[in-house]
Amino acid sequence: MTSAELLPLGVCHMIGLGAIGSCVGIGHLAGRYIESAARQPALMEPLLTKVFLMVGVLDGAFLIASGIGLWFATANPFH
């Protein structure tokens, strides 16, 4: 098989694994935030800003992987 034939498989892996990792990370982060908010209600607001920052970082990694995957899918550099 040539690299051009394996390109769709690579793109699917980049987008799919990035999405799975991002969803798992955000779910874990949200669960830990709810747990910490239940233990220390006074820290809810300071922790919420950090949670939103981390959600942005996690989504950013997924969006970068999706962008590179779609770039490879449309402008095949291996062809």
N, C-alpha and C positions, 0 to 999 in steps of 0.2 A: 504494500500500500504506500502511496505517496503522501507527502505531507498535506497536499491539497485535499485528499480524500479524508484525512483525519481532522481537518480543520473544524467541521461542525461538531464533532465529539469534544474537541478542546474548548470550543466556545460554550457548549452546553455545560461542561464541567466548571468553567470559570463563573458563569452566571448562576448555575444551580448551587454549587458549593458555597459561593459567596452569599447567596440568599439564605441558605440553611444556617450558615455560621452567624449571620447578622441576626436572624430571628432567635436563635438559641441564646446569643449574647444579650439581646434586648430583653428576652423573657427572664433570664437569670438576673439581670440588673434590676428589672422591675420588681421581681420577687424579693430581692435583698433590700430594695428601697422600702417596700411595704413592711417588711420585717423590722427594719431599723426605725421606721416611723412609728410603729406600734410600741417599740421599746422606749424611744426617746421622742415624744411628740414635739418638744421644743425645737428639735433640730430639723423639722420637716422642710422649712423654707430654705435654709442653707444647703441641705442635701439635694433639694429639687433642682437647683441650678447646676449642681455637679452631675445629676442624672441626665438632664437635658444636654449637657456638654458631651457626656459619654455616648448618648444615643446618636448625636450628630457625628461623632467619630466613627461609631460602628456603621452607620448608614453611609458615611463617606467612603469607607473601604469597599462596601458592596457596590456603590455607584461607580467607583473607579474601575473595579473589575468588570462591571457590566459594560461600561463605556469602551474599555479595551477589547472586550469580547465582541461587541458589535462592530467596532472598527475593523477587527480582523475578519469578521463575517462579510462586511461590505467591500472593503478594500483589501483583498487577499494579498498580503505581502509575500506569501510563499508560492505563489502561482507563477 
